[in-house]
């Protein structure tokens, strides 16, 4: 199994992927952010403040739950990392808290963000309310409709939700609009929610989400005597929850890392978001990565029943890890995810987010041995997806 570095080089590259492909107007913003992050990421006072907020406000550490029913079904030991139990209902709050602390240290007062499933938007709006920051969230018009409960939460928290009405009217287009706003308002802080975008964003988001794998190590040691599982499974759109769940295991060659992508209606259907399988190298939203594009380099529209996985690219860390063979990529269809969600709900009384349901469904496609200890990152709860499930 290939060993890889989980940190980029000085130019922000993970192997051939990454970098900062931004307009000259944004170059000062990106450089200012990189300098601020470099200063704060190893600052013990900043780290202590961040960890205290995760513990006292967010509710960390999240439980590592032994699912006896899934373990019996698959004849191995399966744990669920319960990120759905975080305040706001997903892993996104880990990054939002960290980046807003960083923004405040830089003297910023206005936060702009993009969101797909709405969980990053809710987390950002929540952290902005807590820390007295103005909040503007761009969201695709289609996602506003299918994730209505999260839109209501953002607005009640005081955020301004701005619809993206171009293209597929989903996450890609919300990101486009957020970047345009940042170009026109350079004094704002752009809070990216996934391990995508120009350097240093992929590194920043992975850094703040790495708390997930750190806790997995500590919790597994207490429960099993081993700090390393056999496999870690997580869904990947841009890939922030997967980056967090994989981070401390990248250099442990005995741990298999499995990234689960949205196959939509099927890999050959023309309605899919399985970027690592269908994509080719190119620049998307400021970084060199794998993305779905036609022969002319135009981004093709992705499809997933899950708003959080409905993205035509993948974070450069994941592109590098999958391309090198360190991470295995598995596609899961809409229907497979729906079945997995219903199964967990009925058997364990846990309603997973549609994104997390993709990771659960991958258990049916992975070769498992009785000795395996598997951790599935349950990245979010399914309240926001109830209308889709019921439909």
C-alpha positions, 0 to 999 in steps of 0.5 A: 500500500502506498504511503503519502504525505498528508500535508502539501508542499510550500506551493500547496501541491499534493503531488501533481494536485493543488496549488493556487490558481486565482485571479491577480485580484485575489492573490493578496487575499490568498497570501494574507490567509496563508501567512495567518494560518502558518502563524496560528496553526501551531500557536498553543493559545490558538489551539487551546481556544479552538479545542475548548470551543469544540469541547464546550460548545460543539460537544466533542469528542463525538462517540465511536459507536459499536453497531452490533447489527451492522457488525453481525450482518457483515461478520466483522466489527463496525464502528460509527464515528458519530459526527452527526451528534455535533452541534448543528448536526454534522462535521462542518462545525469543526472547520467553521469554528476554526476558520472564524477564529482565524478570521477574527485574528486577522481582523475580519468582520464579514464572512462569506461562504458557499453551501450545498447540503446546507450543513456548512452554511448552518455551521458558518451561520452558527459560528458567526452568530456566536462570534458577532460576525456578518454572514452571507451564504451562497447556495444553489437555487435547487439546493435551497429547495431540497434543503429547505430546513437548513435554509430556515436555520441559516436565516433564523441564525441571522445569515443572508442566504443568496441563491445561485441561479446559474448552471446546475444551480447547485454547489459548484455554482454557489462556489462560483458566486462566493468567489465572485463576491470575494473578488469584489469584497476583498476585505471579507473572509471567504470560509470554504467548507471543504478541502477544495479551492486554492492553497491554503484552503485544502490544508486549512480545512483538513487541519481543522477536520483532523480532530476526527481521526485523532479521536478515532485513534484515542477511542479505538485504543480504549475500546480495542487496545489498538489505535488503528482500524483495518479500514476507514470509510467516508463519503467524498464530495469535495471531501472534508469529512473524509480528509478528517477521518483519514488524516492521521492514518495516511502514513499507516500503511496497514489502514485501508482508506475508502472514499465513497463517491456518488454514482447517481443513476449509475456511472454510465448514465450521464447523471453521476458525481463519481469524480475520481472515476469519471474525472480527468486532471484540470483546474476547478475553483482555484486548484489543480485536481480531478474534475468532470469535464468534456473534451473542450475542458468545460465542466460537466454537470454532476448529479447526486440525490445528495446535495453535499456530494453533487460536485464535479470535482474532488479535493486535491488531497483526495485526488493525489491519494486516490491517484497514487493508490493510497485511497480506494474509491468506491461508487454508490448509486442514489438507490443504494444510498437510500436503502442503506439509510433506511436500514440504519434508521430501522435497525439502529434508530439513527437517521443518517444524512444522505451523504453518510448513507453513501458511506454506509452503502459501501459496506456491501462492496468492500471485502471484509474479514471477521478480524476487520475493525471498520470505522464508518464516518457518519458525517451528518444527521438526516433531518435535512433529508427527511423530505427526500427520504419520504418522497 
